[in-house]
Amino acid sequence: MNQLQVDFKVDRSTMSDTEWDLRVQLAGAYRLVDHFDWTELIYGHLTARIPGAEPHFLINPFGLNYDEVTASNLVKIDVDGNIIDDTPFGVNHAGFVIHSAVHMAHSEQNQVVMHTHTRAGMAVAGIEEGLLPISMFATTFHKRLAYHDYEGPSLFLDERQRLLDSLGEHRAMVLKNHGLLTVGRTVPETFLRLYRLERACQIQVDAGAAGTPSMLGDNIATKSGNEVDGYAETFDDSGYGQLEFAALMRKLDKIDASYRD
């Protein structure tokens, strides 16, 4: 890939302000995944459906590092994997299969999909017990976490319906022996959910290395999960995750604001 390709930008004048704002947020989320060291080379994906009648969504240009993703080089594709706008980039087929499974359902609750291969996330995905209720963050997923059995690197379209069936009405899922996945209405909501799931996995791995994890009972785990989510939804009337994500974008702007280009 040459420098000209890396520096490619779409024509902003051809899109709505709504799409551009979504691009900026999604590019910011990619930079945050890089900032928190959740990347695995060029793999893993964050996608967002563009509002409108057409089933189009944005995905990262395959081959770029996450710190090279910008609002204007995100690739627009449809649920069949066709690239909509002129771009020198391609997309990762495995990433397309997983993300299009959610986007093709066109659920109002699941407009954004984030999938990572972090060390802690893959560790929890690789144990029989899955995520345990041993921390405040883990309780937000108590009885609200889906699991999907590993079928390989998700290369075949027939897995899409099984991914949807596994997810059900949940907003987070452990892809067994694979990684983590979260969905949501907005980029901020989905990112905050991913942050909490990743943190819960990190805590579990650390706790297991330090001693015997102390698991919470069902009642207190349920109560804690409801209260943590309820608090996040009530203290910020702009939307779940908006306040936290705005703070993180300010952090990014101080480090490197090129994701907005």
CORSUL-V711413 format. One record per run of one state. SS is the DSSP state (a for helix, b for strand, c for the rest). FROM is the first residue (numbers start at 1). TO is the last residue. If there is no record, write none. Layout:
SS|FROM|TO, SS|FROM|TO
//
This chain:
c|1|2, a|3|6, c|7|11, a|12|14, c|15|16, a|17|35, c|36|39, b|40|40, c|41|42, b|43|43, c|44|44, b|45|49, c|50|55, b|56|59, c|60|65, a|66|68, c|69|74, b|75|78, c|79|82, b|83|83, c|84|92, a|93|103, c|104|111, b|112|116, c|117|118, a|119|125, c|126|135, a|136|139, c|140|145, b|146|148, c|149|158, a|159|167, c|168|171, b|172|175, c|176|178, b|179|184, c|185|186, a|187|210, c|211|217, a|218|234, c|235|241, a|242|255, c|256|256, a|257|260, c|261|261
//
